Amino acid sequence: NTACFVDAAVGCAKRAVEPFGGHKRPHKRVAGCLPPLFECYRSSTVPHDLASIVPGYETILSSLKGNGNGNGWGVDILLAETLSTSREAVAIVHALSNTSTNPSKQLMGDSTTATDAISAESIAEEPIPLLWVCFTVDDESPTNLRS
């Protein structure tokens, strides 16, 4: 099962930073990956319906969170990488909200924009790992996303 592999990987990463001060030194952090769920270089394969994207990220986030052994998150940073659409980033924030300890205080509610997602972070009841998002850009016009 995937959660077992995620637990093992996060555990290895945490043990690897321990000789260097581990979590006592703020620049020694463990990152968790949120990969694209669909073809990363073809934005047309990413569903337009967030409900089709969010569950996949909830599964990954639950695995990363489960590694905290009841004491919060197993990772310090979440890296959402190689995304080709902003919908994927919004879906990740929805999923992050849905995996919070208090589902009655979800980060986004029914919001569908990244601006709503980011500004709502302050209502979370638990510390949420930093979220870094990286997008792929259009080959023909590198100042634009593929979508």
N, C-alpha and C positions, 0 to 999 in steps of 0.2 A: 504494500500500500504506500502511496506517495507520502503521506504524513510521516511514516517511519523514516523514509529517506531524508525528508526535510529536517526532522528532529536530529538525525545523525549528523547531517551537514552543519547545522547550527551549533550542535554540541562540539564538533571538531573545531569550528571557527572560534568558539569561546575559549576552548582549551589552548588554541594557538596564540591568543592574545594575552593569556594569563601571565606567562613569563615576563612580559613587557609592561606589567602593571594592570592589565586587563581593563575592566570598566572603571577603575580608579583614576585612570588617565584619560581625559576626554577625547584625545585624538586617536585612541585605539578603540575602534568601533567595529561591530559586526553588522554587515549589511544583508538584507534579504532581497531577493530578486522577484520582480513582478514582470514576467516576460509578456510579449504580445500573445494573445490567445488565437490570433488569426494570422494569416500571411502578412509579414511586416512590411513587405515592399509592394503590396497591392491593397491599397486602402478600400477598394471596391469589395473586398471579402469581409470587411468589418460590418456587422449588422448595424442598422440605424436605430434599432430598438435596444435601449439600455438593458431591458429585462433579459435580453439574450446574452449580454456580456457580463453583468454583475455576478451571477452565481459562480462563474469560473474563478473570478478574483476572490470571492468570499472563501472558496475552498483553499486557495493558496494562502490567503491572509490568516485563516483559522489555523492552518498548519504552522505558520510562522509565529502566531500568537501562542499557540499551544506549547511552544518550547519555553515559555516563560515560567512553567511549572506553577501557575497560579499567582505569580508575582509580576504580572505584566507581560510585556512582549519579550520574545526570545531574541529579537534583533533591535539594533539601535537606529538603523536607517533602512528605509524601503526604496529600492531603485526600480522605478518603472522604466523599462528600457525598450528601445526600438519600436515605439508606438508610431503608428502612421496617421492616427486621427485624434482630435481632441475628445471625441466620444469615449475613447478608451480611457483617457485620463479621468474624465468625469465618472465613468463606471468604476474606476479604482476608488475614487473618493466615496461613492455610494457604498461600495463593498466595505471600505474601511469603517464607514459609519455603521453598517449593519453588523460588524463584528465587535462593536464596542461593548463594554460590560453592562451598559444600561441602554437597552434598545429603545426605551421611551424617550431618550435624548439623542436621537440620531442627528448626525451632522447636517444632512441635506434635506430631509423631509422629501418633498416632491420636486425639489429644484433640479434643473437639468443643465445649469451652466457652471462652468469652472469658477466664475467669480462668486457665485452663491456658495459653492463648495468651500472655497478658500476662506471666505469671510466667516463662515459658520464654525470653523475649527475651534474657536474659543469656548463653545458650549460643551465640549467633550468632558466627561468626568474622569477620564484616565489619561495619563500621558500617552501620546501617540508618537510613534517613531517619525523622524524626519522623512518627508516624501520628496524624492528627487525624480523628476520626470524628464526623459530624453525622447525626442521624436526623430523619425527619419524625415528627410526633406526630399522634395521633388527633384529628380535628376536634371530635368530641363530648366527648372527655376528654383535654385537652391535657397531662395528666401521664403519659399512657401512649403507648407506641409504637403504630403502626398494627397491628402484629401482635398 
